[in-house]
Amino acid sequence: MLKLKIIWFLFNLKASLAGYHKEIHQLGFLKGKKYLKIERIGTLPSVLNESSGLLYRSSDSTLLSHNDSGGASSLYRIDLSGKLLSTYPIEQATNVDWEDLSQDEKGNVYIADIGNNAHHNRALWVYQVMGDLEKVLMKIPVLYPQKQVVPDAEAMFVANDSLYIFTKNWHQSGTDLYVRKISAHTDTLQHKAHIQLRTPVTGAAISPKKNKFVLISYGKIYYFRIIERQIDFSNPLYCIKFPHKQTESIAFLDENVVIITNEQGEMYRVCEN
C-alpha cells in the first residue's frame, strides 16, 4: 500500500508539472486555462470507492456511475453533490473490468467492460441495457483487428449508432480510436485514428448536441470539436491540466459543463467560459 501511495504521489507530481508545449505547438490545442473553470462540487458515497464510469441523465438530472474491476455488477444513481439515491444490480452482466458508460438517443445505457491492464486475451464486451436498467438487451463483443496483444481501453461513448472506443496505451504514447456499428454483423472494430497524447486516456464523453467530445486522462483533459458528424482527432480544441488524483470518469452535464469523478471519491465541475 505504501509503495502504491508513493507511485501515485510521484505520478501526480509529474502531472501537475507537465506543460502544454506539445499539445499547443504540435497538436493544435488551445491552452484550456483561458477558457475553462474547474471547481470541486461534491464527494462520492463510500460504495463508489473506485468510480470508473459516469453518465448524466437529463430525464431526472442525476448521474449514474459504477466501480472498476472487482466491484459489484451494479450501477449507482447519485445527485450532483454525490449523494447516493439508488442502486441498480445488473443481473445479466458481470463486472470483470467495467470502465465507462454512455447512452444512446433511445435512452439505452451502455456499460463498457473493456479494461485490460494486463493485456490478457480475454473476452471484452459492451452491455446494452434498457433505460430503466431492468434488463440487458445485448452483449456486444469487442474484437480488435489483427492484434496479437489485446489493448487496454477505459474510454467509450455511443454516437451515430456506433461505439467509439479509445485505447489507454500504457506502454506507448498516444491513443487509438476504434469504431464499430452497434448493429453490425461483423464483430471487429475498425481503426479510425491515432493521436500522440502525452497522458493515458481513461474516460470519454460526447456533448448532447454531438458537436464536441472530451477525453479525461491522468493529468489532463482534452476537448475536440466534431464537424459534420466526423468523430476523430482532426479538430483539437482545448487542453487543460487536471492533476486531481486517479481521474477515470467524465460526463457532459450540458453543452458547456462536464462533471468529473476520481477513484478517491472527489467530484469536479469544469465549465466553459
C-alpha positions in Angstrom: 0.0 0.0 0.0 2.9 2.4 0.8 4.5 1.6 -2.5 1.3 2.4 -4.3 0.9 5.7 -2.5 4.5 6.7 -3.4 3.9 5.8 -7.1 0.7 7.9 -7.1 2.4 10.8 -5.4 5.2 10.8 -8.0 2.7 10.5 -10.8 0.6 13.4 -9.6 3.7 15.5 -9.1 4.7 14.8 -12.7 1.2 15.5 -14.0 1.0 18.8 -12.1 4.3 20.0 -13.5 3.7 18.9 -17.1 3.5 21.7 -19.6 1.4 22.3 -22.7 4.2 22.7 -25.3 3.5 19.6 -27.3 -0.3 20.0 -27.1 -0.3 23.7 -28.1 2.6 23.8 -30.7 2.4 20.3 -32.2 -1.2 19.2 -31.9 -3.0 22.5 -32.2 -4.9 22.7 -28.8 -5.7 26.0 -27.2 -4.5 26.5 -23.6 -7.6 25.5 -21.7 -7.0 27.6 -18.6 -8.0 30.7 -20.6 -11.4 29.2 -21.4 -12.3 26.7 -18.7 -13.0 26.9 -14.9 -12.6 24.0 -12.6 -14.2 23.6 -9.2 -14.9 20.8 -6.8 -18.6 20.2 -6.2 -19.0 17.1 -4.1 -17.9 13.8 -2.6 -19.0 10.3 -3.8 -20.7 7.8 -1.4 -18.4 5.2 0.1 -20.0 2.4 -2.0 -18.5 4.2 -5.1 -14.9 3.7 -4.0 -13.5 3.3 -7.5 -15.7 5.3 -9.8 -14.7 4.4 -13.3 -17.6 5.4 -15.5 -20.0 8.3 -15.4 -23.3 9.2 -17.2 -25.6 12.2 -16.8 -29.3 11.5 -17.3 -31.2 14.7 -18.2 -34.5 12.9 -17.6 -34.1 13.2 -13.8 -30.9 15.4 -13.5 -28.9 12.6 -11.8 -25.7 10.7 -12.5 -25.0 7.0 -13.0 -21.7 5.6 -12.1 -20.0 2.2 -11.4 -16.9 0.8 -9.8 -13.8 -0.5 -11.5 -12.7 -4.2 -11.8 -13.7 -6.3 -8.8 -16.6 -4.1 -7.9 -20.2 -5.2 -7.8 -22.1 -5.6 -11.1 -24.2 -2.6 -10.2 -24.9 1.0 -11.3 -25.3 3.7 -8.7 -27.5 6.7 -9.1 -26.2 9.9 -7.4 -27.2 13.5 -7.3 -24.8 16.4 -8.3 -23.3 16.6 -4.8 -22.5 12.9 -4.7 -25.4 11.7 -2.5 -26.4 8.1 -3.2 -30.0 7.9 -4.4 -30.4 4.3 -5.5 -28.5 1.1 -6.6 -29.3 -1.0 -9.7 -27.9 -4.5 -9.8 -27.3 -5.5 -13.5 -28.2 -9.2 -13.1 -27.2 -10.3 -16.6 -23.8 -8.7 -16.6 -20.5 -9.3 -14.8 -18.1 -6.6 -13.8 -14.8 -8.1 -14.9 -13.4 -4.6 -15.6 -16.1 -2.0 -16.3 -14.5 1.2 -17.5 -17.1 3.6 -19.0 -20.8 4.5 -19.5 -22.8 6.0 -22.3 -26.3 6.4 -23.6 -28.0 6.4 -27.0 -30.8 8.6 -28.2 -33.4 5.9 -27.2 -32.2 6.1 -23.6 -30.4 2.7 -23.6 -27.4 2.6 -21.4 -24.0 1.1 -22.5 -21.6 -0.4 -20.0 -18.1 -0.9 -21.3 -16.4 -4.0 -20.0 -13.2 -3.2 -21.9 -10.5 -2.7 -19.3 -7.4 -5.0 -19.9 -4.5 -3.6 -18.0 -2.6 -7.0 -18.0 -3.3 -7.4 -21.8 -4.8 -10.8 -21.3 -6.6 -12.3 -24.3 -9.9 -12.2 -22.5 -13.4 -11.6 -23.8 -14.3 -7.9 -24.0 -17.9 -6.7 -24.1 -20.2 -3.6 -24.1 -23.5 -4.3 -22.5 -26.6 -2.5 -23.9 -29.1 -2.1 -21.0 -32.7 -0.9 -21.1 -33.1 2.7 -19.9 -34.9 1.6 -16.8 -31.8 -0.6 -16.0 -34.1 -3.7 -15.6 -32.7 -5.8 -18.5 -29.6 -6.4 -20.6 -30.7 -6.1 -24.3 -27.5 -7.0 -26.0 -24.0 -8.2 -25.2 -21.8 -6.6 -27.9 -18.4 -8.2 -28.5 -15.3 -6.0 -28.7 -12.7 -7.5 -31.0 -9.6 -5.6 -32.2 -8.3 -6.2 -35.7 -5.2 -8.3 -36.1 -3.9 -7.6 -32.6 -1.5 -10.2 -31.0 -1.7 -8.2 -27.8 -5.3 -7.2 -26.8 -5.1 -3.4 -26.0 -6.3 -1.9 -22.8 -9.1 0.7 -23.1 -11.0 2.6 -20.5 -12.9 5.2 -22.6 -16.0 4.8 -24.7 -19.1 6.6 -25.9 -22.0 6.0 -28.2 -22.8 8.2 -31.2 -24.2 7.9 -34.7 -25.4 4.3 -33.9 -21.8 3.3 -33.2 -19.4 2.5 -30.4 -16.3 4.7 -30.2 -13.5 3.2 -28.1 -10.3 4.9 -27.1 -7.3 2.9 -26.0 -5.2 3.7 -23.0 -1.8 2.7 -24.3 0.2 2.4 -21.1 3.4 1.3 -22.8 3.5 3.8 -25.7 2.5 7.4 -26.2 -0.8 8.3 -27.7 -4.3 6.8 -28.0 -6.0 4.9 -30.8 -9.7 5.4 -31.7 -11.7 2.4 -32.8 -15.3 2.3 -34.0 -18.0 -0.3 -34.8 -21.7 -0.1 -35.7 -23.8 -1.4 -32.8 -26.0 -3.4 -35.1 -23.2 -4.5 -37.5 -22.9 -8.2 -38.5 -19.1 -8.1 -38.1 -17.7 -8.1 -34.6 -14.4 -6.5 -35.5 -13.6 -2.9 -34.5 -12.3 -0.6 -37.2 -9.3 1.5 -36.5 -10.2 5.2 -37.3 -7.5 7.5 -35.9 -4.4 7.9 -33.7 -3.1 10.9 -31.7 0.1 11.3 -29.8 -1.3 12.4 -26.4 1.1 12.5 -23.6 -1.1 11.1 -20.9 -3.1 7.8 -20.7 -6.8 8.2 -21.6 -9.2 6.9 -19.0 -12.6 8.2 -19.9 -14.6 9.8 -22.7 -17.9 11.7 -23.3 -19.7 13.3 -26.1 -21.8 16.5 -25.8 -25.6 16.4 -26.0 -25.6 18.1 -29.4 -22.8 15.9 -30.7 -20.6 18.9 -31.6 -17.7 18.1 -29.3 -16.2 15.3 -27.2 -13.8 15.2 -24.3 -11.2 12.7 -23.1 -10.1 12.6 -19.5 -6.6 11.3 -18.6 -4.2 11.0 -15.7 -3.3 14.7 -15.5 -5.1 16.4 -18.4 -8.5 17.0 -20.1 -8.6 17.1 -23.9 -11.5 18.8 -25.9 -12.2 18.1 -29.6 -14.7 19.7 -32.0 -16.9 17.4 -34.1 -17.5 18.8 -37.6 -20.1 17.2 -40.0 -20.5 14.2 -37.6 -16.9 13.2 -38.1 -15.6 11.9 -34.8 -11.8 11.9 -34.9 -8.8 13.9 -33.7 -8.6 16.4 -36.6 -10.2 19.3 -34.7 -8.5 19.7 -31.3 -10.0 22.4 -29.1 -8.7 22.8 -25.5 -6.2 21.1 -23.3 -6.1 21.8 -19.6 -4.1 20.3 -16.7 -6.2 18.3 -14.3 -3.8 16.7 -11.7 -6.6 15.6 -9.3 -5.6 12.0 -8.4 -6.9 9.0 -10.4 -9.4 10.5 -12.7 -11.3 7.9 -14.8 -14.8 9.3 -15.3 -16.3 12.2 -17.2 -19.7 13.2 -18.4 -21.4 16.2 -20.1 -23.9 17.9 -17.9 -24.8 20.2 -20.8 -23.1 21.7 -23.9 -20.7 23.8 -21.7 -20.3 21.8 -18.5 -18.6 18.4 -17.7 -18.6 16.5 -14.5 -15.5 14.5 -13.4 -15.1 11.9 -10.7 -12.0 10.2 -9.5 -11.3 6.9 -7.7 -10.6 8.8 -4.5 -14.2 9.9 -4.2 -14.0 13.5 -5.4 -16.4 15.3 -7.8 -15.5 18.2 -10.0 -17.2 20.5 -12.5 -15.5 22.0 -15.5 -17.3 25.0 -17.2 -16.5 26.7 -20.4 -16.4 30.5 -20.1 
